[in-house]
Amino acid sequence: MCKDPALGYLNDFGYNVVRLPRADIRPLDLIGRHRGSVERIGRLDQLLTPSKNLLPTIRWNCPVSGLEGQLSNQLDFSFAAKIVASFVQGLGGNPAVSSKLSQLSKLQIQLTDVKSDRTEPAAIGQLLDGATLETSNPLWAPFLRGDGKLFVIFETLKSSRLKLHVDEAHSASASVDLPILREVAGANVAVEVKKESGMSLAFSGTQQLVFGFKCLELSLSDGFIELRLAPPSVRAAMGVRSPDALRGEVPQQSSDQDGAALLCEDDLIDLPL
């Protein structure tokens, strides 16, 4: 398999990845997937004609105790560095700090201090029951005619802290220069290193960044709106461009600016979305 683990490290926990974590992603946001590009394109109420129906209640800052301390699969440095760079940049720091971790060959993302904003999928269904779509907006046209897919977010994961873990088997040969890390990361990002049951490395700031989400697929069938749970997938990672140019070849590491998903043609066959 040659898909990028940085785009799927949350899938085993039931969530999709936000490739460039940021603070302004919320439940009821709409995601459009068109020709492989997955981007936030608006809000659910913008898709509907004005209605007297109230938007579903969103519960903010809910603890996610079941995820506290959970570890992702081991990631090679090249993939973990992308996650670190994007999160640190979202906190207002220097993404180049990830290059200072090159001696850490195997890392795991440790979910910690995570909060969730969420609404009930059933409440979204009640809102859409009998609703009329705003067909005059040309942005919706490709999706309403089936040329692309629409998803509505019903839960997000957020944290102001990214924690990495190096297990005991790899921590003996791992080393980091803490003063250099702090200098490169910048004043907006606190950096901590601890040696306990291996080694942990944490980057934290003052802003909660959304880094994961769950969503429903929204579609039309004979003029009726349908909703279904969308399974987590690397193809649903927000901020990913089309992998078409990579078909049939082993992909090279892409730049953060490019945002291309590292997927092979074989990887596209059985992905759920």
HULINPE-V384874 format. One record per backbone hydrogen bond with DSSP energy under -0.5 kcal/mol. CO is the residue of the C=O (numbers start at 1). NH is the residue of the N-H. E is the energy in kcal/mol with one decimal. If there is no record, write none. Layout:
co=CO nh=NH e=E
co=CO nh=NH e=E
This chain:
co=3 nh=5 e=-0.6
co=4 nh=7 e=-1.9
co=5 nh=8 e=-1.2
co=5 nh=9 e=-0.8
co=7 nh=17 e=-0.6
co=8 nh=11 e=-1.5
co=10 nh=13 e=-1.5
co=10 nh=15 e=-1.9
co=11 nh=14 e=-1.7
co=16 nh=213 e=-1.6
co=17 nh=19 e=-0.7
co=17 nh=238 e=-2.1
co=19 nh=21 e=-0.5
co=22 nh=25 e=-0.5
co=22 nh=210 e=-2.8
co=26 nh=29 e=-1.6
co=28 nh=44 e=-2.6
co=29 nh=153 e=-2.6
co=30 nh=41 e=-2.4
co=30 nh=42 e=-1.0
co=31 nh=151 e=-2.5
co=32 nh=34 e=-0.6
co=32 nh=39 e=-2.0
co=33 nh=149 e=-2.4
co=34 nh=37 e=-1.9
co=37 nh=34 e=-1.9
co=37 nh=39 e=-0.6
co=38 nh=239 e=-3.5
co=38 nh=240 e=-0.7
co=39 nh=32 e=-2.9
co=42 nh=30 e=-3.3
co=43 nh=46 e=-1.2
co=43 nh=47 e=-0.7
co=44 nh=47 e=-1.3
co=44 nh=48 e=-0.6
co=47 nh=134 e=-3.5
co=58 nh=60 e=-0.6
co=59 nh=118 e=-2.3
co=62 nh=116 e=-2.3
co=64 nh=67 e=-1.6
co=64 nh=68 e=-0.7
co=65 nh=68 e=-0.7
co=67 nh=70 e=-2.3
co=70 nh=111 e=-2.7
co=75 nh=107 e=-2.5
co=76 nh=79 e=-1.0
co=76 nh=80 e=-2.5
co=77 nh=81 e=-2.9
co=79 nh=82 e=-0.6
co=79 nh=83 e=-1.2
co=80 nh=84 e=-2.4
co=81 nh=85 e=-2.7
co=82 nh=86 e=-2.2
co=83 nh=87 e=-2.2
co=84 nh=88 e=-2.8
co=85 nh=89 e=-2.2
co=86 nh=90 e=-2.0
co=87 nh=91 e=-1.6
co=88 nh=93 e=-2.8
co=89 nh=92 e=-1.4
co=93 nh=95 e=-0.6
co=94 nh=97 e=-1.9
co=95 nh=98 e=-1.7
co=96 nh=99 e=-1.4
co=97 nh=100 e=-1.6
co=98 nh=101 e=-1.6
co=99 nh=102 e=-0.8
co=101 nh=104 e=-2.5
co=103 nh=105 e=-1.1
co=105 nh=77 e=-0.8
co=107 nh=75 e=-3.5
co=108 nh=110 e=-0.5
co=108 nh=165 e=-2.5
co=109 nh=72 e=-2.3
co=109 nh=111 e=-0.6
co=110 nh=163 e=-0.7
co=111 nh=69 e=-3.3
co=114 nh=64 e=-1.1
co=115 nh=158 e=-2.6
co=116 nh=62 e=-3.3
co=117 nh=156 e=-2.5
co=118 nh=59 e=-3.2
co=120 nh=123 e=-0.6
co=120 nh=124 e=-1.5
co=121 nh=125 e=-2.1
co=122 nh=126 e=-2.1
co=123 nh=127 e=-1.9
co=124 nh=128 e=-2.0
co=125 nh=129 e=-1.1
co=128 nh=130 e=-0.6
co=128 nh=131 e=-1.9
co=132 nh=49 e=-2.7
co=133 nh=135 e=-1.6
co=134 nh=137 e=-0.9
co=136 nh=138 e=-0.6
co=137 nh=140 e=-1.4
co=137 nh=141 e=-0.5
co=138 nh=141 e=-0.6
co=138 nh=142 e=-0.5
co=140 nh=144 e=-2.5
co=141 nh=145 e=-1.6
co=142 nh=147 e=-2.7
co=143 nh=146 e=-1.2
co=146 nh=148 e=-1.4
co=149 nh=33 e=-2.9
co=150 nh=218 e=-2.8
co=151 nh=31 e=-3.2
co=152 nh=216 e=-2.4
co=153 nh=28 e=-3.2
co=154 nh=119 e=-2.5
co=155 nh=214 e=-2.4
co=156 nh=117 e=-1.3
co=157 nh=211 e=-2.0
co=157 nh=212 e=-1.2
co=158 nh=115 e=-2.7
co=159 nh=209 e=-2.7
co=160 nh=205 e=-2.2
co=161 nh=163 e=-0.5
co=162 nh=203 e=-2.8
co=163 nh=110 e=-3.0
co=164 nh=201 e=-2.3
co=165 nh=108 e=-1.9
co=166 nh=199 e=-2.6
co=167 nh=170 e=-1.2
co=167 nh=171 e=-2.1
co=168 nh=172 e=-0.9
co=170 nh=173 e=-0.5
co=171 nh=174 e=-0.9
co=176 nh=178 e=-0.9
co=177 nh=181 e=-2.5
co=178 nh=182 e=-2.6
co=179 nh=183 e=-2.2
co=180 nh=184 e=-2.7
co=181 nh=185 e=-2.8
co=182 nh=186 e=-1.6
co=185 nh=94 e=-1.6
co=186 nh=189 e=-1.3
co=190 nh=204 e=-2.3
co=192 nh=202 e=-2.5
co=194 nh=196 e=-0.7
co=194 nh=200 e=-3.0
co=198 nh=196 e=-0.7
co=199 nh=166 e=-3.1
co=200 nh=194 e=-2.6
co=201 nh=164 e=-3.5
co=202 nh=192 e=-2.3
co=203 nh=162 e=-3.1
co=204 nh=190 e=-3.0
co=207 nh=209 e=-0.5
co=209 nh=159 e=-1.8
co=209 nh=211 e=-0.5
co=210 nh=22 e=-1.2
co=211 nh=18 e=-2.2
co=212 nh=157 e=-2.7
co=213 nh=16 e=-3.2
co=214 nh=154 e=-1.9
co=214 nh=155 e=-1.3
co=215 nh=230 e=-1.9
co=216 nh=152 e=-2.5
co=217 nh=228 e=-1.5
co=218 nh=150 e=-0.8
co=219 nh=226 e=-3.3
co=221 nh=224 e=-1.8
co=224 nh=221 e=-2.7
co=226 nh=219 e=-2.3
co=228 nh=217 e=-3.1
co=229 nh=231 e=-0.6
co=233 nh=236 e=-1.1
co=234 nh=237 e=-1.1
co=237 nh=240 e=-0.7
co=238 nh=19 e=-2.3
co=240 nh=38 e=-1.9
co=241 nh=261 e=-0.8
co=243 nh=246 e=-2.1
co=244 nh=247 e=-1.4
co=246 nh=249 e=-1.6
co=249 nh=251 e=-0.6
co=255 nh=259 e=-1.8
co=259 nh=241 e=-1.6
co=261 nh=263 e=-1.4
co=262 nh=4 e=-0.8
co=264 nh=268 e=-0.8
co=265 nh=268 e=-1.0
co=266 nh=269 e=-1.1
co=266 nh=270 e=-0.5
